[in-house]
Each structure stands twice: as structure tokens, then as C-alpha cells.
Amino acid sequence: MQQINYDELIPNNVNLSGDRRLQRALEKWHPGYIDWWMSMGPDGFQASQVYLRTAVSVDPKGWANFGFVKMPDYRWGIFLAPAEEGRTVGFGRHKGEPAWQEVPGEYRAPLRRLISIQGDTEPASVEQQRHLGKTAPSLYDMRNLFQVNVEEGRHLWAMVYLLHAYFGRDGREEAEALLQRRSGDEDKPRVLGAFNEDTPHWLAFFMFTFFTDRDGKFQLESLAQSGFDPLSRTCRFMLTEEAHHMFVGESGVMRVVQRTVDAMNEAGITDPHDVNRIREMGVIDLPTIQKYMNFHFSVSADLFGSEMSTNAANAYTMGLKGRYKEEKIDDDHQLHDSVYPVLKLVDGEFRWVEEPALNALNARLRDDYVKDCAAGVKRWNKVIEKAGIEFTLEIPHIAFNRQMGQFSDVHATPKGDILDDAAWEQRKDEWLPSSDDETYVHSLMKAVTEPGEYAGWIAAPKVAIDSKPGDFEFVRIAS
């Protein structure tokens, strides 16, 4: 079991005290991080006591130790999964060679960019969610939000450690830049589009943690395959925490759905499209939930970039970034002559086209992501089916509402029908949240801060965090 050293300013299991230069560099970066956290972290709750989990070791039993802590006092740090003795590069031109403990000189720039882009997503989501605590539907949900936030902050630390430890001055400058950019800022926006979108309310937060954090899972899984061993070990531990973020999203949407179908049954409403009557009960109708699914799925799909990508092919060939669960794929792991089916628009119709697998890595990773999303949506639909309501939530067609990749110039319905510009403008509110939808959802966002109580638009969880009783005070709000 790899214990984490909590005697130092920066908790770690990488023997930071053995490298005084690196330790001083990170300690110099630390005040800027705290300034960022206080100005851009959860607004209005920095003095509150939150029931958070903190890692004390990186084995399965050591990363979930619970206790009350003020978020500015949370012990962020640098935690790497245990090293695998004899680990080799699993793919690309270096397949079978010993994994690198130092950055190969010829791959320095692309590897630094991969780490910087991943690092940029972590503070961005904290910035997007900083006001949500003020409208939390329960103390349980508030606590989950703050747990996600502090872990995103720690994931930033993980990437910054790699930049400082292995990339010299360039890495230090990148680390500083991560604290300078801001989500949605016109002059210094975050790198990826989805992380400049608003997360204005809790339905958006649950969708974000289900869809966008799931993209994070797939990106981290791919980076965990890296031949650069420190990056692999960092991402393997981050995946443990990322799973909780997706749980927050999946269970959050499921509880919204549960409350809606319960309210419908209580009122004797059988038509899920009877939106006005359903909204009169103060719950979120299923068609509106579908609209938010459509939006967040399409924005998250953009994070995979272009379906055909020379950059992705190069990163794979170099051994920097692999495929999802690379070790379980039965091929040569070099892809010299392999092909992969990619959905394309050909002569006005969607068709599967065989493309070189090496160039279609983004398309493959996105396809794996879509399958994973579908499994979660299937669980939401079981709640609707069990309630006896005839309605099915569906992931939209991959060409719907895209801003990146080969479908960025296409207007497609969630079913995959092609529209011209005029028809899209006329009908897009059928499939994406309208201003009226936003106004209604915002009207429900009232804080509930009594222990054990929940807003009327969301069901209570079946089991609370750390098996605590239903009336546990997960956040002790400072007066």
C-alpha cells in the first residue's frame, strides 16, 4: 500500500522531499492555485465544513477516507498509482520496449501538449460550477458537488506536477497558464469548447457529470496506456475519482427522472408530452430532460475532435496515447494495415466507410464512448418503464448539433434526418433547450439546506454517501 505523505505542504506519494528543486517550484505555484481556488472555486462556501473524502493511500481501501473539512484546507496533492514492475510500451512503434521514466526528447512537445490540454479541463469545470452551491437541491447534492470540485482541483495538481517535474521552464509556463485562463472568457478561454459552456443549474450539472466527465474517463483511459510511465500512473489513479463524478451525474439524472414519473403517477398523468400539466407539479418533464441530453451529448462528442486525425495517429505511433482498454484489443497494436468503419455523409446519406484504423482513432474512441453512454441511459429508461410511462430517452444521432469534426457543417435531427439551414432554425427548439425551457428549469432552482430534505423536482437517493443516515448534515454551512 502506497501511503501518502501528509507531513508536507503538498501531500504526495512521489517522494517529493527527495527533489528539493521540484518541491520548491510546486510550493511557489501553490499560492497562485489557492488564489485561483478562492476567486473561482465554489462561491459562498469556502468557510463551510464539508463531509469530503480524502485519499490517504492509493490502494482501493485508502482513497476514500471521510471527514469534515473546509475546502480551502482540503489536502490537494500528487498521487500516482503504484508502478508496475517491468511495464512495457503496449502499442505503436515502441511496442514491447520498457516504459519511459523520462520524456523522450523527440516527443517532448506533443506529450507536453497532451498533458496541458488534459490539465486545462480540470479547473475549467470548477469555474463552470462555482455558483451551483447556492441552489443545491439538498445538502447531499451540495456535498457531491464540492467533492467533484476538490477532486478536479487535485487532478489539476496531478497534471501540474508532470509539467513541473519533466518539462522544465516550458512546463512551468504551461502550469502558470492553467491558472490564467477562465471558462467562457472572451480573451483567455479554456482550450476545449465544452469547457467554455455555462453550467447554469443542476440539471445541466448532472448532464455534464454524466456526459462530459465520461469523455474525461475515456481520455484518461487512453492516456493511462501511455508509454510515458508517470503519465500512465497519474491517470490510473485519477480514474478512480472520475468514476465518482460519473456516478453523481448518472444517479442525479436518474433521481430527476424518478421524481417526474412518480409525480405523473400520483396525478394520474399518462401522457409524458402533457408538459404544462407536468410542470404545474414542479417537476421536469421527460421531453425537456431529453433536450438537455441532446445538448450535453453533442457538446461532449465534440471533445473527441475530428474523426480522422493525423495528430491522434502520431500520438499512437509514438506510444503517447493509446486506445480505450488497449490491452484487451486483439490486433497487432501498431495498425499498419488495419481498417476501421467510420460513419460519413456520402451523397447526402450516412454510410459506414472503411478507413485506415490509425487515422480513425478519434472515431473509435468516440464510438466506445457512445456505447458507454448508452448503458447509463438504458438504466434511466428502466425507471420510466417500471413506472409504466411510455417514453424512451435516446442518445441523439452522432451528427446532431455538432461543432467539430466532419458533421460540423451538417444540420441533422436527433434521428439522423438531414435538414437545410431554414428548417433547422425553425425546428431546433424541438430538440435543444429553448429559452422557455431554461426559464422553467431555473425557476425550480431553490436551495434546500435542511438535513434530509430535498427539492420537489428530485428524488432522494436510495443510499447516501458513506452509508450515512438520510438526515445527515453533509455540509455545515457557515453563517
C-alpha positions as a printed Julia matrix, in Angstrom:
479×3 Matrix{Float64}:
   0.0    0.0     0.0
   1.46   3.37   -1.03
   0.88   5.8     1.82
   0.6    9.5     1.08
   2.89  11.87    2.93
   0.72  14.43    4.72
   3.57  15.99    6.68
   4.47  18.3     3.81
   2.69  21.31    2.35
   1.9   19.26   -0.75
   0.67  15.72    0.13
   2.23  13.17   -2.19
   3.38   9.61   -2.7
   6.17  10.54   -5.15
   8.88  11.3    -2.56
   8.68  15.0    -3.3
  11.04  15.75   -0.4
  13.75  13.91   -2.3
  13.74  16.55   -5.03
  14.08  19.88   -3.28
  14.15  21.9    -6.52
  10.85  20.4    -7.66
   9.34  20.77   -4.21
  10.23  24.46   -4.1
   8.82  25.01   -7.6
   5.5   23.44   -6.66
   5.39  25.32   -3.36
   5.89  28.51   -5.36
   2.95  27.54   -7.62
   0.76  26.71   -4.61
  -0.22  30.31   -3.56
  -1.39  31.06   -7.1
  -3.5   27.94   -7.0
  -5.09  28.94   -3.69
  -5.79  32.42   -5.09
  -7.47  30.8    -8.09
  -9.49  28.48   -5.84
 -10.69  31.31   -3.6
 -11.69  33.51   -6.55
 -13.03  30.85   -8.93
 -13.94  27.89   -6.68
 -17.34  27.31   -5.01
 -18.82  30.74   -4.36
 -20.01  31.42   -0.82
 -19.0   28.15    0.84
 -15.27  28.43    1.47
 -15.83  28.66    5.24
 -18.31  25.78    5.39
 -17.43  22.36    6.78
 -17.96  19.72    4.08
 -18.04  15.95    4.55
 -15.35  15.1     2.0
 -13.32  12.04    1.26
  -9.55  12.36    1.08
  -7.03   9.83   -0.16
  -4.51   8.56    2.4
  -3.16   5.84    0.11
  -3.66   4.81   -3.5
  -4.85   1.27   -2.89
  -8.61   0.58   -3.23
  -9.19   0.92    0.52
  -7.16   4.05    1.08
  -8.6    6.62   -1.29
 -11.97   7.05    0.46
 -11.45   8.37    3.98
 -14.26  10.7     5.05
 -14.34  13.67    7.39
 -15.39  17.3     7.69
 -13.03  19.86    6.19
 -13.18  23.39    4.84
 -12.49  23.27    1.12
  -9.53  25.71    1.19
  -7.95  23.33    3.72
  -8.51  20.24    1.59
  -5.22  18.4     1.12
  -4.74  18.52   -2.61
  -1.64  16.73   -3.75
   0.13  14.37   -6.12
  -0.94  10.75   -6.08
   0.33   8.2    -8.6
  -0.92   4.63   -8.88
   1.68   2.02   -7.91
   4.35   1.33  -10.51
   4.05  -1.89  -12.49
   7.38  -3.71  -12.42
   8.63  -4.48  -15.91
   5.91  -2.46  -17.64
   6.46  -2.03  -21.38
   5.03   0.24  -24.08
   1.88  -1.5   -25.29
   1.42  -0.05  -28.78
   2.98   1.95  -31.6
   6.48   1.81  -32.97
   7.97   1.28  -29.49
   5.71  -1.66  -28.61
   7.49  -4.04  -26.25
  10.18  -1.58  -25.18
  10.49  -0.65  -21.47
   8.08   2.13  -20.49
   9.79   5.53  -20.25
  10.52   7.07  -16.88
  11.73  10.25  -18.55
  10.32  12.16  -21.51
  11.8   11.01  -24.84
  13.37  14.12  -26.31
  11.78  13.73  -29.73
   8.29  13.53  -28.2
   8.64  16.37  -25.75
   6.34  18.9   -27.45
   3.38  16.6   -28.3
   3.49  15.0   -24.85
   3.51  18.37  -23.12
   0.5   19.42  -25.2
  -1.46  16.29  -24.27
  -0.8   16.93  -20.58
  -1.61  20.65  -20.84
  -4.94  20.07  -22.6
  -5.98  17.49  -20.03
  -4.85  19.81  -17.26
  -6.88  22.69  -18.68
 -10.16  20.78  -18.38
  -9.81  20.31  -14.63
 -10.01  23.93  -13.36
 -12.45  24.75  -16.16
 -15.2   22.54  -14.74
 -14.73  24.05  -11.28
 -15.2   27.51  -12.81
 -18.31  26.38  -14.69
 -19.88  25.03  -11.49
 -18.82  27.67   -8.96
 -22.3   29.14   -8.34
 -24.26  25.89   -8.09
 -23.9   25.52   -4.33
 -26.34  28.41   -3.86
 -29.17  26.44   -5.48
 -28.36  22.92   -4.3
 -31.47  20.7    -4.04
 -30.13  19.15   -0.81
 -27.09  19.06    1.44
 -26.34  15.62    0.0
 -26.15  17.05   -3.52
 -24.19  20.08   -2.33
 -21.64  17.76   -0.77
 -21.35  15.75   -4.0
 -20.79  18.94   -5.99
 -18.0   20.02   -3.67
 -16.41  16.56   -3.76
 -16.3   16.76   -7.54
 -14.83  20.26   -7.33
 -11.98  19.42   -4.95
 -11.1   16.33   -6.96
 -10.97  18.33  -10.16
  -8.64  20.65   -8.28
  -6.47  17.71   -7.32
  -6.46  16.47  -10.91
  -5.07  19.87  -11.87
  -2.3   19.29   -9.33
  -1.55  15.93  -10.95
  -1.02  17.48  -14.38
   0.94  20.41  -12.97
   3.28  18.01  -11.2
   4.07  16.34  -14.52
   4.66  19.7   -16.2
   6.99  20.88  -13.42
   8.81  17.59  -12.98
   9.51  16.71  -16.6
   9.3   19.8   -18.84
  11.5   22.46  -17.24
  10.76  26.12  -17.97
   8.19  25.29  -20.67
   6.32  23.13  -18.18
   6.35  25.83  -15.51
   4.98  28.35  -18.01
   2.22  25.93  -19.01
   1.36  25.4   -15.35
   1.04  29.14  -14.82
  -1.17  29.45  -17.91
  -3.57  26.89  -16.44
  -4.34  29.39  -13.68
  -4.69  32.32  -16.08
  -7.33  31.01  -18.48
 -11.0   31.18  -17.49
 -14.04  29.25  -18.65
 -16.04  31.35  -21.1
 -13.63  34.3   -21.03
 -13.54  36.14  -24.37
  -9.84  36.92  -24.13
  -8.47  33.83  -22.36
 -10.97  30.99  -22.74
 -10.33  27.37  -21.84
  -8.86  25.28  -24.65
 -11.82  22.99  -25.4
 -15.26  24.3   -26.33
 -17.36  22.25  -23.9
 -15.43  23.79  -21.02
 -16.49  27.29  -22.05
 -20.2   26.46  -21.9
 -22.33  27.57  -18.96
 -23.41  25.1   -16.3
 -26.24  27.32  -15.05
 -28.31  24.87  -13.0
 -28.37  21.4   -11.51
 -29.92  19.56  -14.43
 -27.03  20.86  -16.55
 -24.58  19.81  -13.82
 -25.93  16.26  -13.74
 -25.78  16.07  -17.53
 -22.25  17.49  -17.5
 -21.0   14.94  -15.0
 -22.66  12.12  -16.92
 -21.65  13.07  -20.45
 -18.64  15.41  -20.23
 -16.91  13.71  -17.31
 -17.43  10.45  -19.21
 -15.36  11.96  -22.01
 -12.79  12.56  -19.28
 -12.91   8.88  -18.42
 -12.15   7.88  -21.99
  -9.38  10.43  -22.41
  -7.8    9.33  -19.12
  -8.11   5.66  -20.08
  -6.28   6.42  -23.32
  -3.56   8.39  -21.54
  -3.27   5.64  -18.92
  -1.97   3.44  -21.76
   0.88   5.89  -22.4
   4.42   4.63  -22.74
   5.41   7.59  -20.51
   5.01   5.81  -17.2
   4.5    8.83  -14.88
   1.54   9.94  -17.03
   0.12   6.43  -17.07
   0.35   6.11  -13.28
  -1.16   9.56  -12.74
  -4.16   8.83  -14.95
  -4.77   5.41  -13.46
  -5.31   6.96  -10.05
  -7.39   9.84  -11.45
  -9.77   7.3   -12.99
 -10.68   6.11   -9.51
 -12.0    9.57   -8.67
 -13.52  10.16  -12.12
 -15.84   7.2   -11.54
 -17.49   9.09   -8.67
 -18.08  12.12  -10.88
 -19.96   9.97  -13.39
 -21.91   8.37  -10.54
 -23.04  11.84   -9.46
 -24.3   12.51  -12.98
 -25.96   9.17  -13.63
 -27.64   8.93  -10.23
 -28.6   12.63  -10.37
 -30.45  12.32  -13.68
 -32.0    9.05  -12.52
 -33.38  10.78   -9.42
 -34.8   13.61  -11.56
 -36.48  11.03  -13.79
 -37.75   9.11  -10.75
 -39.35  12.18   -9.21
 -41.0   13.09  -12.52
 -42.58   9.68  -13.15
 -43.66   9.44   -9.51
 -45.38  12.83   -9.78
 -47.05  11.82  -13.02
 -48.42   8.65  -11.46
 -49.58  10.49   -8.36
 -51.53  12.93  -10.58
 -52.79  10.26  -12.97
 -50.96  11.78  -15.95
 -50.14   9.15  -18.57
 -49.01  11.37  -21.45
 -45.36  12.44  -20.96
 -45.89  15.17  -23.56
 -48.53  16.89  -21.44
 -45.79  19.32  -20.5
 -47.86  22.1   -18.95
 -49.69  19.82  -16.51
 -46.45  18.09  -15.55
 -44.67  21.38  -14.95
 -47.53  22.57  -12.77
 -46.36  19.92  -10.29
 -42.89  21.47  -10.13
 -41.0   18.62  -11.8
 -39.03  18.42  -15.05
 -40.93  16.75  -17.87
 -39.26  13.91  -19.76
 -39.16  15.71  -23.16
 -37.2   18.55  -21.54
 -34.8   16.05  -19.96
 -34.32  14.63  -23.46
 -33.47  18.11  -24.8
 -30.75  18.57  -22.2
 -29.43  15.11  -23.03
 -29.27  16.09  -26.69
 -27.3   19.23  -25.93
 -24.79  17.8   -23.49
 -24.17  14.67  -25.54
 -23.48  16.64  -28.71
 -21.19  19.13  -26.97
 -19.3   16.29  -25.29
 -18.98  14.37  -28.57
 -17.12  17.39  -29.96
 -14.4   16.82  -27.37
 -13.18  13.8   -29.36
 -12.14  16.1   -32.2
 -12.09  15.19  -35.87
 -12.94  11.61  -36.71
  -9.89  11.33  -38.96
  -6.85  12.76  -37.22
  -3.17  12.8   -38.1
  -2.37  14.09  -34.59
  -4.1   11.12  -32.98
  -2.31   8.75  -35.35
   1.05  10.31  -34.5
   0.4   10.15  -30.74
  -0.47   6.46  -31.09
   2.55   5.64  -33.25
   4.8    7.47  -30.79
   3.36   5.46  -27.89
   1.99   8.55  -26.11
  -1.77   7.89  -26.15
  -3.44   4.55  -26.73
  -6.96   3.3   -27.31
  -9.64   2.6   -24.72
  -8.63  -0.63  -22.97
  -5.78  -1.11  -25.43
  -4.59  -4.29  -23.74
  -7.91  -6.05  -24.4
  -7.95  -5.37  -28.16
  -6.94  -8.35  -30.3
  -4.71  -6.91  -33.02
  -1.05  -6.06  -33.61
  -1.31  -2.75  -31.63
   0.53  -0.97  -34.44
  -2.28  -0.73  -37.02
  -0.12  -0.7   -40.14
  -2.73  -2.41  -42.34
  -5.85  -2.25  -40.15
  -9.1   -0.54  -41.09
 -11.98   0.78  -39.02
 -15.56   1.67  -40.08
 -16.29   5.4   -39.83
 -19.74   6.93  -40.31
 -19.65   9.55  -43.06
 -22.08  11.61  -45.09
 -21.78  10.36  -48.68
 -24.01  11.78  -51.41
 -26.45  13.08  -48.83
 -26.68   9.77  -46.93
 -24.95   8.44  -43.83
 -22.77   5.45  -44.71
 -20.11   3.39  -42.98
 -16.78   3.74  -44.77
 -13.69   1.63  -44.11
 -10.81   3.94  -43.2
  -7.22   3.34  -42.05
  -7.56   2.46  -38.35
  -4.53   4.54  -37.43
  -6.18   7.72  -38.69
  -9.6    6.8   -37.27
  -8.54   6.58  -33.63
 -10.72   9.51  -32.55
 -13.73   7.95  -34.25
 -13.09   4.65  -32.49
 -12.69   6.29  -29.09
 -15.9    8.23  -29.59
 -17.74   5.07  -30.63
 -16.6    3.39  -27.4
 -17.83   6.45  -25.52
 -21.25   6.31  -27.17
 -21.66   2.66  -26.15
 -20.78   3.55  -22.56
 -23.27   6.43  -22.53
 -25.98   4.14  -23.88
 -25.55   1.75  -20.95
 -26.29   4.57  -18.48
 -29.27   5.85  -20.48
 -30.67   2.31  -20.5
 -30.71   2.39  -16.7
 -32.66   5.68  -16.76
 -35.18   4.11  -19.11
 -35.73   1.23  -16.72
 -37.02   3.76  -14.16
 -39.51   5.1   -16.72
 -40.56   1.61  -17.79
 -41.03   0.45  -14.21
 -43.34   3.44  -13.62
 -45.49   2.38  -16.55
 -44.83   5.54  -18.59
 -44.49   5.17  -22.36
 -41.4    7.22  -23.12
 -37.83   6.34  -24.04
 -34.82   8.6   -23.56
 -32.46   8.26  -26.52
 -28.94   9.34  -27.36
 -29.19  11.54  -30.48
 -27.59  10.73  -33.8
 -23.87  11.46  -33.79
 -24.32  14.16  -36.47
 -26.79  16.13  -34.36
 -25.74  19.65  -33.26
 -22.06  19.14  -33.93
 -19.49  21.95  -33.99
 -16.39  19.77  -34.54
 -15.49  17.05  -36.99
 -16.98  16.04  -40.32
 -20.57  16.79  -39.25
 -19.91  20.38  -38.15
 -21.42  21.74  -41.39
 -24.43  19.4   -41.28
 -27.85  20.02  -39.75
 -29.28  16.71  -38.62
 -32.23  15.83  -36.39
 -31.71  13.55  -33.37
 -32.98  10.72  -35.6
 -30.39  11.5   -38.27
 -32.51  13.23  -40.9
 -30.7   15.96  -42.85
 -32.19  19.47  -42.73
 -31.4   22.67  -44.59
 -30.49  25.83  -42.68
 -34.01  27.24  -42.68
 -35.62  24.04  -41.4
 -33.01  23.74  -38.67
 -33.6   27.29  -37.43
 -37.32  26.71  -37.46
 -37.26  23.4   -35.59
 -34.15  23.37  -33.36
 -36.15  24.26  -30.24
 -37.89  20.9   -30.63
 -34.62  19.18  -29.78
 -32.48  21.64  -27.82
 -33.39  23.58  -24.65
 -35.31  26.72  -25.57
 -35.31  29.96  -23.62
 -38.68  28.91  -22.14
 -37.17  25.59  -21.03
 -34.25  27.39  -19.43
 -36.57  29.81  -17.65
 -38.66  26.95  -16.27
 -35.71  24.86  -15.08
 -34.14  27.95  -13.49
 -37.41  28.6   -11.64
 -37.03  25.28   -9.83
 -33.53  26.0    -8.59
 -34.15  26.91   -4.96
 -31.68  25.88   -2.28
 -32.78  23.23    0.22
 -30.46  23.25    3.22
 -32.34  21.32    5.92
 -30.69  17.94    6.55
 -32.66  15.1     4.99
 -34.86  17.36    2.83
 -34.85  17.51   -0.98
 -36.19  19.88   -3.61
 -39.51  18.83   -5.12
 -38.04  18.17   -8.58
 -35.6   15.44   -7.49
 -35.97  12.19   -5.55
 -33.86  11.35   -2.53
 -31.03   8.86   -3.12
 -31.66   5.27   -2.14
 -28.35   5.15   -0.24
 -26.41   8.19    0.97
 -22.66   8.69    0.72
 -20.6    6.64    3.2
 -23.84   4.88    4.31
 -24.84   7.92    6.34
 -28.46   8.29    7.52
 -30.88  10.31    5.4
 -30.83  13.31    7.75
 -27.03  13.53    7.96
 -25.72  17.1     7.75
 -23.34  16.66    4.81
 -22.46  20.37    4.72
 -22.32  22.56    7.79
 -22.95  25.91    6.19
 -21.08  28.77    7.79
 -23.31  31.64    8.84
